Amino acid sequence: MIHSDSLTTLGLVLILTGFAAIFLALFLMHFSSETREDNIKGGGAIIIGPFPIIFGTSKKIVKYLLALSIVLIILVFLTQILFYTMK
């Protein structure tokens, strides 16, 4: 059985890892030579429940974000199923 203390610790570790990844990406983007060109592409995904809202500067970015969103939604569903079967 998973204890709430370990889930709290896992959640905090995941949040801190996310912040570290964001700061690392910003640091690398600042010192990268690619950021000095006009070839910058980007996008984002907002997932509300099982419905993703995806936007991007190119079709390639949107396709990657759609695939990532689908994978994340499946992982959330699998986690929910696993959580409820362990009760």
C-alpha positions in Angstrom: 0.0 0.0 0.0 1.3 3.5 -0.8 1.4 5.9 2.1 0.3 9.5 1.7 3.7 10.7 2.9 5.5 9.0 0.0 2.9 10.4 -2.4 3.5 13.9 -1.0 7.2 13.5 -1.3 6.9 12.2 -4.9 4.6 15.2 -5.8 7.1 17.7 -4.4 10.0 16.0 -6.2 8.1 16.1 -9.5 7.3 19.7 -9.1 10.9 20.6 -8.2 12.1 18.6 -11.1 9.8 20.5 -13.4 11.1 23.8 -12.2 14.7 22.6 -12.6 13.9 21.5 -16.2 12.4 24.9 -17.0 15.3 26.8 -15.6 17.8 24.6 -17.4 16.0 25.0 -20.7 16.0 28.8 -20.2 19.6 28.8 -19.3 20.5 26.6 -22.4 18.3 28.7 -24.7 20.0 31.9 -23.5 23.5 30.6 -24.3 22.6 28.7 -27.4 23.5 29.9 -30.9 20.2 28.8 -32.2 18.3 31.5 -30.2 20.1 34.2 -32.2 18.4 33.2 -35.4 14.9 33.8 -36.5 14.3 30.0 -36.7 12.6 29.7 -33.3 9.6 27.5 -33.1 7.3 26.9 -30.1 4.0 25.8 -28.9 2.0 24.8 -25.9 -0.7 22.5 -24.7 -3.4 23.1 -22.1 -5.1 19.9 -20.9 -8.5 20.4 -19.3 -9.7 17.0 -18.2 -9.3 14.7 -21.2 -9.5 17.5 -23.7 -6.2 19.1 -25.0 -6.1 22.6 -26.4 -2.9 22.8 -28.5 -1.3 25.7 -30.2 2.0 26.1 -32.0 4.0 28.0 -34.6 4.3 25.0 -37.0 2.5 21.8 -37.9 5.4 19.7 -36.7 5.3 21.3 -33.2 1.5 20.8 -33.0 1.9 17.1 -34.0 4.5 16.6 -31.3 2.4 18.3 -28.7 -0.7 16.3 -29.7 1.2 13.1 -29.3 2.6 14.2 -26.0 -0.9 15.2 -24.8 -2.4 11.9 -25.8 0.4 10.0 -23.9 -0.1 12.2 -20.8 -3.9 11.7 -20.8 -3.4 7.9 -21.1 -1.0 8.0 -18.2 -3.4 9.9 -16.1 -6.2 7.4 -16.8 -3.9 4.5 -16.1 -2.8 6.1 -12.8 -6.5 6.6 -11.8 -7.4 3.0 -12.6 -4.3 1.7 -10.7 -5.2 4.0 -7.7 -8.8 2.8 -7.6 -7.9 -0.9 -8.0 -5.4 -0.7 -5.1 -8.1 0.4 -2.6 
